Amino acid sequence: MSVVQRTWSLLAVPLIAIVMSVVVGSIVIIASEWLVSGELQPGLAVDAFTALVVGAVGNERVIVDTLVTTVPLLLGGLSVGLAFKGGLFNIGAQGQFLMGALGSVIVGVQLREAPALVAIPAALAAGMLFGLAWGFIPGFLKATSGAHEVVTTIMLNYVALAVLAAAVNGPLNVEGSASPITPDVGNAALPIIVGTDGHLGLIYAPLMVLVYGFLLFRTTRGFEIRVVGSNPDAARYAGMSPRRLIIWTMCAAGLLAGLAGATDLLGTTHQMASSYGTTVGFDAIAIALLGRTSPIGILLSALLFGAMRTGSAQMQIAAGVPAELVGVLQATILFFLVASPVIVRRFGIRGAKAGLEEAATITGTYGSEAVR
């Protein structure tokens, strides 16, 4: 198979999923306008997607906004991708993200008047540790009892929301505030390095892509993770410990998601309300799948999702199409990725694999036999 054929087999499914999502989105736009106004306007879809692109990369300011939006998505995608490599489905990236944000605001508020060189690393470290701890719980349960990580992480997402609300409504709440909210993190906020909101995360988030790739493909631990993810029995035969690696992988995934939460809070919001929430943890699943869990793939997927998020406001203003259409596009991409075996057969793509092949043991590892 030539280089071109290998490249096409790798990129075909993600590209087809993106194109099909645009087609579905166009149909939704045209049909919605027809149902509301009774007029059929095929050009509205073109106007909407043109405005989406302009709103994402039309000038220097929005490009910086797109990159800032991409940073937590990228870190979350790396979290889910790492778990996929180990045969684990980290639905809990959402809860780990929230706990990372909570940890960073707790330390950030305490150190808000300390020197930035002390406050920023401490707040980021707290976010990573909180995320790591939230990833350890499902990893430990999986390794010791066989409890499936999909079930435990979904439950922990709700627990994280409750813990966050309790903390903001209680000890972290600013006295006399109209609604529960924490103090500003002050000197713990990430410094702006470009534009009006381009913070330090624009530098270290891409570096984490390099760390992710180096870990998986240049270290013994990364090799062990990939072996356990593809065949736990072969890993045991080779002397590896699936139990230990499951815990380690979920802790590392939680750390990355926690870093995403800390970065979002310290770089963008600087304080936390009791209603603080985001869909980054769930979007990260689609990003990891679209990027096929590869470092470059996740980076490009995160950029795509970040661009759609940023451009959605301009799409609503210029074309009158609700910003929520971006959610439809993202969900449609995920749908076609899950249906990738059908796409491969329908388009006759030689050498292409299904989008979930990196997580082949997700359903097969339910129960204790996966970790005995």
Buried (B, 14 or more C-beta within 10 A) or exposed (E): EEEEEEEBBBBBBBEBBBEBBBEBBBEBBBEBBEEEEEEEEEEBBEBBBBBBBBBBBBEEEBBBBBBBBBBBBBBBBBBBBBBBBBBBBBBBBBBBBBBBBBBBBBBBBBBBEBEBEEBBEBBBBBBBBBBBBBBBBBBBBBBEEBBBBBBBBBBBBEBBBEBBBEBBBEEBBBEEEEEBBBBBBBBBBBEBEBBEBBBBBBEBBBEBBEEBBEBBEEEEEBBBBBBBBBBBEEBBEEEBBBBBBBBBBBBBBBBBBBBBBBBBBBBBBBBBBBEBBBBBBBBBBBBBBBBBBBBEBBBBBBBBBBBBBBBBBBBBEBBEBBBEBBBBBBEBBBBBBBBBBEBBEEEEBEEBBBBBBBBBBBEEBBEEEBBE
